[in-house]
Amino acid sequence: VAAAPRDYAGPFYVVDVGAAERLYDAWVAALPRVRPHYAVKCFPDAGLCRALAARGCGFDCASEAEARLALACGAAPRDVVFANPCKRPSDVAFLAGSGVPWTTFDCCDELAKLAGLPGATRAVLRLRCDDPTSRLPFGPKYGALEDEVPGLLAAARAAGVAVAGVSFHVGSGARSPAAFAAAIAAARRAFDANA
């Protein structure tokens, strides 16, 4: 076994940005009415984010740092969803000052944080939709149960918070296509309840 060169700085990665661009283009061609949002937490690389932003991709950001990266890479504030339903006071301050209109909530406590944000805020109700076979289910951490949805929508109306959509995460490493079908059906019911 040969020794590492003296100037070796540690692990590195090689990214085929062209492959990511081709995958993005294939998505848009196959689903022209669905705008993809890249989950920055998966791989927060500025080069990849710049390439995706140049193609018109949106960004799903779980932290202020991720949102700032997307914005610095050319995304407009309207292209960013601040998708962490558990916001710290500094997150709320960031939303108030950044112009990022989209953010998630899954309970009345989080809804109360959104009530003080500028009128352009677009709340997204996060639903609990787990794939029980996923490697890492998120339901124990995030997401409103289906029977909570009507009360949360009523509370949003009472607080003057516009609910503009729903979101879900079936869990990392999900293996069941049926989990996605069930989540989409739950999202449809939430949309109908918000009409």
TORLUMKE-280709 format. One record per residue (C-alpha): z negated, x negated, y negated; residue number from 1; residue in one letter. Coordinates in Angstrom, 2 decimals. Each point is the difference from the previous one (the first is absolute). Layout:
<rs>
[r [Z,X,Y],NUM,'A'],
...
</rs>
This chain:
<rs>
[r [0.00,0.00,0.00],1,'V'],
[r [1.07,-1.44,-3.33],2,'A'],
[r [-2.41,-0.06,-2.91],3,'A'],
[r [0.70,2.25,-3.00],4,'A'],
[r [1.61,-1.74,-2.97],5,'P'],
[r [-2.44,-1.22,-2.63],6,'R'],
[r [1.38,2.36,-2.61],7,'D'],
[r [-0.40,3.11,2.18],8,'Y'],
[r [-1.79,2.59,-2.17],9,'A'],
[r [-0.81,2.55,2.69],10,'G'],
[r [1.60,3.14,1.39],11,'P'],
[r [2.99,1.54,-1.71],12,'F'],
[r [2.40,2.85,0.64],13,'Y'],
[r [3.71,0.56,-0.32],14,'V'],
[r [1.21,3.40,-1.17],15,'V'],
[r [3.50,1.38,0.47],16,'D'],
[r [0.13,2.09,-3.17],17,'V'],
[r [3.59,0.96,0.83],18,'G'],
[r [-1.20,1.66,3.21],19,'A'],
[r [-2.56,2.01,-1.97],20,'A'],
[r [2.71,1.04,-2.47],21,'E'],
[r [2.27,1.12,2.85],22,'R'],
[r [-2.83,2.02,1.56],23,'L'],
[r [-0.71,1.62,-3.36],24,'Y'],
[r [3.68,0.87,-0.45],25,'D'],
[r [0.12,1.48,3.52],26,'A'],
[r [-3.04,2.18,-0.76],27,'W'],
[r [1.55,1.29,-3.23],28,'V'],
[r [3.30,0.72,1.76],29,'A'],
[r [-1.71,1.87,2.84],30,'A'],
[r [-2.52,1.90,-2.15],31,'L'],
[r [1.52,0.25,-3.50],32,'P'],
[r [-2.55,2.59,-1.20],33,'R'],
[r [-3.02,-2.09,1.05],34,'V'],
[r [-1.02,-2.87,-2.26],35,'R'],
[r [-1.73,-2.76,1.94],36,'P'],
[r [-3.13,-1.66,-1.34],37,'H'],
[r [-0.76,-3.47,1.31],38,'Y'],
[r [-3.64,-0.45,1.06],39,'A'],
[r [-0.81,-3.20,-1.90],40,'V'],
[r [-3.09,-0.71,2.13],41,'K'],
[r [2.30,-0.70,2.96],42,'C'],
[r [1.44,-3.12,-1.60],43,'F'],
[r [-0.78,-0.52,-3.71],44,'P'],
[r [2.84,-2.43,-0.69],45,'D'],
[r [1.46,-0.14,-3.51],46,'A'],
[r [3.51,-0.91,1.18],47,'G'],
[r [0.16,2.95,2.38],48,'L'],
[r [-1.49,2.37,-2.59],49,'C'],
[r [2.53,-1.16,-2.63],50,'R'],
[r [2.90,0.61,2.40],51,'A'],
[r [-1.26,3.47,0.92],52,'L'],
[r [-0.71,0.93,-3.64],53,'A'],
[r [3.54,-1.03,-0.95],54,'A'],
[r [1.30,2.47,2.61],55,'R'],
[r [-2.13,2.83,-1.40],56,'G'],
[r [-2.73,0.00,2.61],57,'C'],
[r [-3.36,1.52,-0.83],58,'G'],
[r [-3.30,-1.70,0.83],59,'F'],
[r [-3.12,1.21,1.82],60,'D'],
[r [-2.92,-2.02,-1.36],61,'C'],
[r [-3.56,0.06,1.32],62,'A'],
[r [-1.52,-2.14,-2.76],63,'S'],
[r [0.41,-0.97,-3.63],64,'E'],
[r [1.24,-3.44,1.07],65,'A'],
[r [2.77,1.55,2.12],66,'E'],
[r [1.00,2.36,-2.83],67,'A'],
[r [0.09,-2.87,-2.48],68,'R'],
[r [2.21,-1.98,2.40],69,'L'],
[r [2.46,2.92,0.31],70,'A'],
[r [0.10,0.43,-3.78],71,'L'],
[r [0.48,-3.74,-0.56],72,'A'],
[r [2.89,0.06,2.48],73,'C'],
[r [1.91,2.59,-2.01],74,'G'],
[r [-1.30,3.35,1.20],75,'A'],
[r [-0.49,2.57,-2.73],76,'A'],
[r [-3.45,1.67,-0.08],77,'P'],
[r [1.57,3.25,1.28],78,'R'],
[r [1.16,-1.94,3.11],79,'D'],
[r [-3.57,-0.85,1.04],80,'V'],
[r [-2.39,2.17,2.00],81,'V'],
[r [-3.61,-1.18,-0.23],82,'F'],
[r [-0.73,1.17,3.53],83,'A'],
[r [-3.65,-0.88,0.39],84,'N'],
[r [-1.91,3.29,0.09],85,'P'],
[r [-3.31,-1.76,-0.69],86,'C'],
[r [0.25,-1.35,-3.54],87,'K'],
[r [-2.51,-2.26,-1.71],88,'R'],
[r [-0.59,0.40,-3.76],89,'P'],
[r [2.26,-3.02,-0.61],90,'S'],
[r [2.78,1.71,1.99],91,'D'],
[r [-0.32,3.12,-2.16],92,'V'],
[r [0.13,-2.16,-3.15],93,'A'],
[r [3.12,-1.74,1.35],94,'F'],
[r [1.68,3.36,0.63],95,'L'],
[r [-0.90,1.20,-3.48],96,'A'],
[r [1.53,-3.08,-1.64],97,'G'],
[r [2.93,-0.85,2.26],98,'S'],
[r [2.14,3.10,-0.21],99,'G'],
[r [-0.01,0.32,3.82],100,'V'],
[r [0.01,3.79,0.40],101,'P'],
[r [-0.27,0.39,3.78],102,'W'],
[r [-3.32,-0.29,1.82],103,'T'],
[r [-1.66,1.50,3.04],104,'T'],
[r [-3.20,1.97,0.53],105,'F'],
[r [-1.64,1.56,3.05],106,'D'],
[r [-3.27,1.49,-1.29],107,'C'],
[r [-1.56,1.61,-3.07],108,'C'],
[r [-1.74,-3.22,-1.05],109,'D'],
[r [3.36,-1.78,-0.26],110,'E'],
[r [1.54,3.01,-1.71],111,'L'],
[r [-2.71,-0.20,-2.69],112,'A'],
[r [1.08,-3.59,-0.73],113,'K'],
[r [3.57,1.18,-0.56],114,'L'],
[r [-0.99,2.82,-2.35],115,'A'],
[r [-0.56,-2.46,-2.85],116,'G'],
[r [3.33,-1.80,0.38],117,'L'],
[r [2.97,0.63,-2.31],118,'P'],
[r [1.96,3.22,0.49],119,'G'],
[r [2.90,-1.85,1.63],120,'A'],
[r [-2.12,-0.69,3.09],121,'T'],
[r [1.54,1.38,3.19],122,'R'],
[r [-2.56,0.43,2.75],123,'A'],
[r [1.00,-0.29,3.64],124,'V'],
[r [-2.28,1.67,2.54],125,'L'],
[r [-0.58,-2.30,2.95],126,'R'],
[r [-0.23,1.85,3.30],127,'L'],
[r [-1.77,-1.15,3.12],128,'R'],
[r [2.65,-0.20,2.71],129,'C'],
[r [-0.97,-2.44,2.74],130,'D'],
[r [1.93,-1.25,2.98],131,'D'],
[r [-2.90,-0.38,2.47],132,'P'],
[r [1.99,-2.73,1.79],133,'T'],
[r [0.47,-2.17,-3.11],134,'S'],
[r [-1.55,-3.46,-0.05],135,'R'],
[r [-1.79,0.73,-3.28],136,'L'],
[r [-0.53,3.67,-0.91],137,'P'],
[r [-0.74,0.65,-3.68],138,'F'],
[r [-1.41,3.51,0.37],139,'G'],
[r [-3.61,-1.15,0.19],140,'P'],
[r [0.51,-1.62,-3.43],141,'K'],
[r [2.49,2.12,-1.92],142,'Y'],
[r [1.62,3.39,-0.10],143,'G'],
[r [-0.89,3.63,-0.57],144,'A'],
[r [-0.34,2.24,3.01],145,'L'],
[r [2.37,2.95,0.06],146,'E'],
[r [-2.72,2.58,-0.60],147,'D'],
[r [-1.02,-1.94,-3.16],148,'E'],
[r [3.47,0.22,-1.56],149,'V'],
[r [-0.26,3.46,-1.65],150,'P'],
[r [-3.33,-0.88,-1.65],151,'G'],
[r [1.31,-3.36,-1.24],152,'L'],
[r [3.12,1.61,-1.44],153,'L'],
[r [-2.13,2.63,-1.76],154,'A'],
[r [-2.31,-2.73,-1.35],155,'A'],
[r [3.01,-1.94,-1.29],156,'A'],
[r [1.32,3.07,-1.82],157,'R'],
[r [-3.45,0.62,-1.51],158,'A'],
[r [-0.21,-3.64,-1.15],159,'A'],
[r [3.51,0.07,-1.49],160,'G'],
[r [1.30,-2.65,2.40],161,'V'],
[r [3.61,0.47,1.07],162,'A'],
[r [0.42,-0.38,3.77],163,'V'],
[r [3.56,-1.22,0.41],164,'A'],
[r [0.10,-0.80,3.70],165,'G'],
[r [-1.74,-0.88,3.21],166,'V'],
[r [-0.27,-3.18,2.04],167,'S'],
[r [-1.24,-1.00,3.42],168,'F'],
[r [-0.42,-3.08,2.16],169,'H'],
[r [-0.08,0.53,3.74],170,'V'],
[r [-1.54,-3.45,0.54],171,'G'],
[r [1.21,-3.56,0.39],172,'S'],
[r [1.78,-0.67,3.25],173,'G'],
[r [0.66,3.70,0.59],174,'A'],
[r [1.77,0.61,3.29],175,'R'],
[r [0.46,3.75,0.14],176,'S'],
[r [3.01,1.62,-1.69],177,'P'],
[r [-1.85,3.31,0.41],178,'A'],
[r [-2.62,-1.24,-2.50],179,'A'],
[r [2.69,-0.24,-2.68],180,'F'],
[r [1.33,3.47,0.82],181,'A'],
[r [-3.53,1.43,-0.26],182,'A'],
[r [-0.60,-1.84,-3.30],183,'A'],
[r [3.25,1.30,-1.50],184,'I'],
[r [-0.93,3.55,1.08],185,'A'],
[r [-3.44,-0.40,-1.63],186,'A'],
[r [1.68,-1.28,-3.17],187,'A'],
[r [2.27,3.06,-0.03],188,'R'],
[r [-3.03,2.31,0.28],189,'R'],
[r [-1.69,-1.86,-2.89],190,'A'],
[r [3.14,0.35,-2.13],191,'F'],
[r [0.10,3.72,0.78],192,'D'],
[r [-3.68,0.35,-0.93],193,'A'],
[r [0.69,-1.73,-3.35],194,'N'],
[r [2.92,2.30,-0.90],195,'A'],
</rs>
